[in-house]
Amino acid sequence: MPSKTTPTDAEPAINIGEIDQVIHGRMRLGIMAFLSAVSPASFPDLLAKTGSSNGNLSTHLSKLEAAGYTSQKKGYQGKRPQTLVYLTAAGRKAWIQYLEAMKELLGK
């Protein structure tokens, strides 16, 4: 009888290494989830949704942008500076792959 830790022929092996670590961090996961529904999102909207500080949010957005998952457009709304954050096509693809990996992990 196979042990509980050994996958049987009916159960596919789950490769934890396939989970995208750029997305998997708590803050970046929240950012990606929000952007998957609301893109573009303003920096203040992301601050409100994540409960983050300016610096912490900026750091996580930089990591997502370096991975090619988000892009930022800086401009003005009237006389006030405005930063809009967009989910890129690569980001949407990575997000969908991340969700699929989570479903597989959960056996859904």
ZIGIJO-V971519 format. One record per backbone hydrogen bond with DSSP energy under -1.0 kcal/mol. CO is the residue of the C=O (numbers start at 1). NH is the residue of the N-H. E is the energy in kcal/mol with one decimal. If there is no record, write none. Layout:
co: (CO CO)
nh: (NH NH)
e: (E E)
//
This chain:
co: (3 14 15 16 20 25 26 27 28 29 30 31 32 34 34 41 42 43 44 45 46 47 53 54 55 56 57 58 59 60 61 62 63 64 65 69 71 73 75 77 80 82 83 84 85 86 88 89 90 91 92 93 94 95 96 97 98 99 100 101 102 103)
nh: (6 16 18 19 24 29 30 31 32 33 34 35 36 37 38 85 46 47 48 49 50 51 57 58 59 60 61 62 63 64 65 66 67 69 68 88 86 84 82 80 77 75 43 73 41 71 92 93 94 95 96 97 98 99 100 101 102 103 104 105 106 108)
e: (-1.0 -1.0 -2.1 -1.8 -2.3 -3.0 -1.9 -2.3 -2.7 -2.4 -2.3 -2.8 -1.9 -1.1 -2.6 -3.1 -2.3 -2.5 -2.4 -2.5 -2.4 -2.0 -2.6 -2.5 -2.2 -2.1 -2.7 -2.2 -1.6 -2.1 -2.5 -2.5 -1.4 -2.4 -1.2 -2.2 -3.1 -2.6 -3.0 -1.6 -3.0 -2.8 -2.0 -2.6 -2.3 -1.9 -2.6 -2.2 -2.5 -2.5 -2.4 -2.4 -2.4 -2.5 -2.4 -2.3 -2.2 -2.4 -2.4 -2.4 -2.1 -3.2)
//
